[in-house]
Amino acid sequence: MKVRLTDYSEDWTRLFQAEVNFLKTIFGDEIIRCEHFGSTSVKGMKAKPVIDMMCIVKSIEKIDLFNNQLGSLGYDIAGEWGIEGRRLFRKGGENRTHHIHFYQFGNPEIERHIIFRDYLRSHPEEVARYSRFKEELAQRYESTSEYSPAKKRFVSELEQKALYWFSEK
């Protein structure tokens, strides 16, 4: 996929909530709650305009029972996609609009994502620094297959800062 980096949009919150409402019509009370995370959840952050959302569910195995239904609705079913205990669905094809990550309640990935999001929301100087870094990468790389791995070390270091910040709160 081509890197599509854009300025923050207030629409991203609305698009997140609309997708939550839609998913609840499919999954019902299997969904405990949904969280907006990733760059589109942080005001002022440059981002690929793809809404990262996390649905915390009662049973991750039950989510697999919905694969055919979601596939028929146009979602790409990616399974664990490198993270044990996750189920990933992508919406929008080549012009992707959403990444929907399902985790069973209690999975440690949930807290890690929320801490990172909350750290960025509380540190606008880090948002500016991260945004500048993304812009530099977007000028260097055309494809997300190059862009995403190039961010990895920077994001890992920022995530460590976030975990330390959380432990000190």
PyMOL commands that set and color helices and strands:
alter all, ss='L'
color gray80, all
select helices_A, chain A and resi 11-30+39-41+60-72+93-95+108-122+124-140+144-168
alter helices_A, ss='H'
color red, helices_A
select strands_A, chain A and resi 31-37+51-57+75-79+86-91+98-104
alter strands_A, ss='S'
color yellow, strands_A
deselect
rebuild
show_as cartoon
